[in-house]
Amino acid sequence: MLMNKAYHVPEGAANLQANELELKENKIYVINELFRRYGYHPVETPSFEYYDLFSEIEGTIDVDQMIKLIDQNGKILVLRPDATIPIARIAAQNNGHQPYYKFSYTTNVFRMNDSFQSPQSREFTQSGVEFFGKEGLEADLEVITLAVETLKRADLEDITLDMGQAKFFKEFMKHIQISRQATNEIQKLIEHKNFFELEKRLSQLNIENRFKEIILKFPKLYGQPEEVFSKAEELLINDEMKQELDKLKNLSRMLVELGYEKYLSIDLGLINHLNYYTGIIFQGYVQGYGKPVVVGGRYDHLARQFGRDLPATGFAIYIDALLDAQRNSQNAPIHGTDFCIMFHERNIKNGMKIASLLREQGLVVETEFLENDRYEDHIANREGRNILYELAVLDEKLHLVQPDRTHKTFKDVESFLQDVLQK
Amino acid sequence: MDYMNIALAKGRLASETMDLLREIGIQFNGWSENSRKLIFEEPVQKLKVVLVKANDVPTYVEKGAADMGIVGKDTLLEKEADVYEIMDLGFGKCKFSVAGLNQIQSTSYHKLTVASKYPKVAKDYFYKKGIAVDTIYLSGSVELAPLMGLSDVIVDIVETGRTLKENGLRVIEDITDISARLIVNKASFKTKSHRIHRLVEDMKHVLATKGEEDHDEAYQS
């Protein structure tokens, strides 16, 4: 039968049910619990905001990618295209002016992606933290170690944390007099590690040769930390670049000291996945999965646009990607039902009493009415429901069918409860 | 050790790539140009080659189903995948060109129509020149469009120009050079960096020696 298109789930969005949703909720719970233990407080922002909030903020997401709605007065609204910007507004506009804020969130983000090829391309869930009010290594270190610890807590193995420094390249380019468009083109070629086209593009530009040679080295500034740092030392042309590199070096050394060395890799060609980043940035990958599962970095100028100068750093975990990455390696545990209790209407009191007592023990219990005492037919009709124990509450006795299909009979409710609660 | 997957664009690029891989000592069981198999393995170094349509190579690599891919720059320009494009392999050379019956009349009052298998490339090119165009997507025999009055010009890949000539068209402008590119999934580049690097360095080495030989030959003749 052909189904009416209106009944389909829109492309780029997905239904989640049963095991998958339980698994997702469980991950989110574990992650939020870890955030709480680091002193982060949860915040929630509206699902829709004014378009202007995102379009007027310097360097945010592509306006064409926002999903738009029209308000009653004709103003344009958008479904939350980014989690960080509204949270920066909270930090900047908070009364009380605390010296720093630590916020955490789990929220859905909406983007009008061109590619509908994955079910969660237009609506996806992010969990993350934002640390406002502290600049420098202290906050960077906390956020990056928390990112790694979160991935570990979510049972991911073989994590690679790739760190870059958005300012290193920017400070260099300040000394090069070329158009903004040419700068963007060069940045893009570096980010794609497209060495030969970078060479070609540079040959068309009026830049001093010694600077061209430096630019050509940017796509190769990746790998093991110390190795990259010594290569980068040779490219310094001013104090600002040295300062930015030193920040990354210090952070990297602290991470090594704390035992994170095996996760670390450096890429100074990683300049800017979102334009608002201003310092140390990072992305986390897991072996065998083709997309980053966590993205973060320092963004010191965002809160200023809401009226208060607050340096900030944070990260977002792509929850759906994280689940996807694990789908290949581990089978989702199927959460079944521990007990199904069957009874005739006239035994409803006993049946319901047992059910609620077992539920108090944390067991998953379902109940079902019997039309007669032939409970075996009921059991036979329930294949695929994944039920461990079946209990028939009859007039004179109770019948328990155990997972190995052996039977046990109890003379009354009390003796059953005694037997079960002992276990 | 996991298998490393390489997606190849079916056809000539795949054959040239297989030749290149053989030169660096990687041979795939059962590979021949005429085979109908779509997947070939090299169990010692744990490499797997999958043959897909050129258009699908960026998709496989961006999504991580393949760690690396080899595909023409034409496809990359049209698909714009979020991948590392780390090497020009130097084969599969051709050009993107604008072709038509006559020069483009800049004074003409009607909006220029462009037929192409590559509507994005066509649109981007004219947009950069400041010319507004309507693009018509065609899936093949693009040369017919100007002859049948479907479009003013076409944007297509030109290698020798013979097809154009035989159909009475000529190249009006060249857009850009095209050749085969090695693309790498961004995550794989970090998580399997060692193996990817070794492969890339080996390929570079072979291509560089070849380049020199070609150069020498040209010099002698």
Interface residues (C-beta under 8 A of the other chain):
Chain A: Q117 S118 D158 T160 D162 H192 K193 N194 F195 F196 E197 G223 S265 D267 Y285 V286 Q287 G288 Y289 G290 K291 P292
Chain B: D2 T59 E62 K63 G64 A65 V83 Y84 E85 I86 M87 D88 N185 K186 A187 S188 F189 K190 T191 K192 S193
